[in-house]
């Protein structure tokens, strides 16, 4: 419904940007003012801008893959086109009302060409950087001390989240991730949700992905919880379509994890090696759509021996105070992507108590990763794709 309501705005923005494109090309020379060029360019621009809708409705796999990729690149580029045009218009209005500025030069064709060229260069550079940087997987290190004894001794925990396996994240990237994870020689591997990107059929090679995930090595195994995108759901530009009755809990997703020897914790707790607890929570948004209930922090820890360390694996970093009061020592999360693209990395701080990184609530550590993969725009600007290595010490 929201996407339908916003569609007129999207159309107006697209036409506004097309107008600016045609004006700038016209200023470049007589060739770009020819009718045939204006028609061809307009068709091309509208074709790219409508790739979102085409990808949503098309069924043929290879065409859907093409339009999905095209629309994901377009989404990121569109963000910077809109920001650049808004900034350009604001600067132009300010300069037009500034007495010291030569209005003739400001309105000249030369000024228009130079300023437009700068804007286009910035947009293309940011987009190209974002596409390349999104595939640059980094290692983030944290060092924490829990004020409890642990019979297992110090632990090296690896946290990964937001793989978003599908059209943007293929088997080769997952294999690259697994190589980096194994190189860390972890004691425990935790996957904090959004393993899939709403569509199991979008996986380019399920067998290769399963084999890669199965090859992850750790002392105590690999554990995961679901995220809000680990569900078969139709999405257009980030907005869902259809009622909750149409949603499908695709059993193939859980089946892939089982084949890969990944233990799914869905509001469940395991005591590992008799030394520490790992609690896996249901995702709060996924519960609203298909599962309809999840345990509270107090219910999850009620029967635990709280003299032992308690790790909570959860997709979204919520209920920090309640988890801390319930006896949790570490909360491991993803979901936020740290905003993924500037200026999202600045704005996200207003929506989450811990939007990214290491924070502490009482005696509980909250660790939020920006994620391994990407969602929506196939880019990262101002944030990193990362694997988190946590060195855990005990009293």
Order of alpha helices (4+ residues) and beta strands (2+ residues): alpha-alpha-alpha-alpha-alpha-alpha-beta-beta-alpha-beta-alpha-beta-beta-beta-alpha-beta-beta-beta-alpha-beta-alpha-beta-alpha-beta-beta-beta
